[in-house]
Structures are given as C-alpha cells and as structure tokens.
Amino acid sequence: MSRPRGAGQTEPTMPVAAVARRLGVAPSTLRTWDRRYGLGPSRHTGGKHRRYCAADIGRLELMQRALLRGASTAEAARYALQQMPKSYSAVPQTPAQPLPPPAEHTAAARNGAAARRLRAAAVALDGRAVQQTLHDAIGAAGVLEAWEGVIAPVLDACGNGWPGTPAGVEVQALLTECVLAAVVRATPVLDHPRNQRPVLLVRAPGEPDPLPLHVLGAGLAGRRIGTQLFGLPLPAPALAAAVRRSSPAAVVLWAGRSAEADPELFPEVSRGGLRSRLFAAGPGWADVELPDRVEPLPGLRTAADRIEYVLVGK
C-alpha cells in the first residue's frame, strides 16, 4: 500500500512489522524508539496504522550502525536525527521511487545485521544462538570476512564495554569460546595442500589472544595452504626449536599488543641459516622497527593474501 503525495504520485511505505523484520528488531522496539526518541514515521495515516517511508528507514539504519559502534540508544538516536533530520526526504518529489533494496542485499548491511544478532545473543548468554549466528556468518562469507565484518567488531565492543548494556566478563568468555569453536569447525583438514612445507603460525610470548591466529589458519586452509598452528604462546627457545624441527616455508609471529612485539624474536628463530620467510602479523608490530628480512602483515586478510602469493602465487 502507498499513500497519496499529489496528483498521480505516491511514496512507497512499509508497515511496522515489515520494517522490524528488515532491521532484525522487535516491533515493540520500533514503537519504543518512536515514543522516546522520535524515530518513528514522519507522517501518520488515519487510525492506528503506522507506515515508514524510505527516509524513516534510513534513520533507523543509521541508528543501528551507531549502536554497533558502542553508542547508547539515546546517543544513537541523536546521531541518526542529526544526520537525517525529519525534514529530510530521501525520496524525490517527482515520480514515485521504490524503497532501497533490503539490507541483506549488501555485504556491509548483512554483516551489520549479523553483528547485531551476535551481540544480542552474547548479552543474553544464549550460547545456542551465538553458535548459530557464527555458523551462518561464516557459511555466508567465509572465515576472514566474517571475522572482519561481524566477529571482531563485536569482540572489540565487548572488550571495551557496551554503554547501557549489562555485558561483563561472562559475556566475553562465552563469546570467545564460541568463536574459537566455530573457527576450528570451519577449518578444513587438507590431504594435499598446495605448499610442500607448512606455514608456522605462532603467538609472541605473552600474547593473550589466540583467536586471530586460528582465523588466519582457517583462512589459509580454505585456500589449501597448509599450516602448523601453536595455540599456546611459546617461549623464545621453544619457538626456535619448533622452527628448526619443522623447517617451515614461512613463520608468522602474531602480536596484538606492542608490549609483546619483541623484534629480537626473529633473529632467535632464524639461527642456523633458516631460509623460511618471516612475517610479523598483527597491530602490535605497527610501531616496531623490524629486521630487514621480516615483512609486516597488518591485517588477517592482507596476511592470507600475501602468504598465499609468496608460497604458491595466485
């Protein structure tokens, strides 16, 4: 249904239930946002019918993006209204235009919707819903994109604290365990990898977070690049011994924090004339002066692309 805008002109609109499904929220949430923050339909039809135009939906999508970045509900509502005031119309005044495509039609919007579901399930301590959301996100986009677009933003928000949300250490613990399990399940076992010698994936001594390395390992396995991953951080002597014994094609040393990014680890692992390629992966190495032979890899997708190219080409 559409409501008149002028002679022969109509503006497409959507009812509350359809907008709620599109945004992945309850209809009661939309009514609350309208009542408290003025983020409801710009125009009301007669009776109890409430219909949203394209500009109304655009404001709600802006609000959801702000919520995902950690804003409180009130802050997110103010942001949306500042970006698209109620006087703003996203629909031209000439012939009627269709509403924008559903959010699921774009990767960014799809990831945003999945991140909102993941966050809500984690806060509710609903492990089954967390696992299902992770399974769906990884199945739809692959491990690396799901990590960048869905999982990492939610983990970061959880670690920094969510304003207005009762998220404590128990939420972070549940989310971390579920992510690790989902990534391990998504890692194929390779009978015939493309590389003859493995890529050694290891955390810098003291590095607390194992998840990025598991994600990188899963991403490389999806490209049929064989790896040897050490989930626990190894002290420097054990790391050097592991490198000597496995003779890897490449060594990737992950450091998420600068406190653990020690460039002296690389001379340690390359003693004895080792010819493995050496990579420093993770944000911890950003401001560290690396030895000449060591190549920095700032992000997981960049790391997977570069390692694949160096070992087997495209």
Number of C-alpha atoms within 10 A of each C-alpha: 9 13 12 10 12 10 6 8 15 17 21 18 22 19 15 20 15 14 22 17 11 15 21 14 15 13 16 12 11 19 17 13 16 14 11 11 16 15 23 24 23 16 12 12 10 7 6 7 9 18 23 20 22 19 22 25 23 18 22 22 19 17 24 20 17 19 19 19 14 21 18 17 18 15 15 23 24 18 17 22 20 11 13 18 15 18 9 12 15 16 16 9 13 11 11 15 15 11 16 12 8 12 17 15 10 11 14 13 17 18 23 22 24 23 24 21 18 25 26 15 20 26 21 14 18 15 17 12 16 23 20 15 21 27 19 13 24 20 12 14 15 17 27 23 19 22 26 15 20 26 24 17 18 25 20 14 17 22 14 10 16 21 15 11 13 10 19 13 11 12 21 21 13 16 27 18 13 19 23 16 14 20 24 15 11 19 18 16 12 14 8 10 15 16 15 13 18 20 26 24 23 24 28 27 19 15 20 14 17 19 18 22 23 23 25 25 28 26 25 25 20 18 16 18 24 25 23 15 17 16 14 15 19 17 13 16 12 12 21 18 13 16 21 16 8 13 17 21 22 21 26 26 25 28 28 20 17 15 12 17 27 16 15 11 17 20 13 15 22 18 12 9 8 14 12 18 18 23 22 25 29 24 18 20 24 18 9 14 10 18 12 7 13 17 15 20 23 16 15 22 19 13 21 21 17 16 22 18 11 12 18 11 9 8
